[in-house]
Amino acid sequence: MDFLISNAYATDGQAPGSNLYFFIMLVVFGLFFYFMIMRPQQKRAKAHRDLMASISKGDEVLTNGGLIGRVSKVNENGYIALELNDTTEVVIKRDFITSVLPKGTMKSL
């Protein structure tokens, strides 16, 4: 029955050059992670921060929830008042704005 099972012999546990190979693969995965995941996310976050800083009264904006409105008041504590029409005004957090729309977008809808 021994001819079906090969014998296992003890070794020191390391193949020659395995430490160098492990280090190179670790660096490659680290670079891949940085350039494919972290860097694009940082660029998007910076663009969103710049958008939040540039919002002023009178801008027409689109929110995450799909509301389109004109900014009527900007508070320093991070909230914005949006006019949805002449009679309706909502207060939202500044972070929920997705984009600033061109002037006249609300009239064209």
PyMOL commands that set and color helices and strands:
alter all, ss='L'
color gray80, all
select helices_A, chain A and resi 18-54+94-96+105-108
alter helices_A, ss='H'
color red, helices_A
select strands_A, chain A and resi 60-63+68-74+79-83+89-93+97-101
alter strands_A, ss='S'
color yellow, strands_A
deselect
rebuild
show_as cartoon
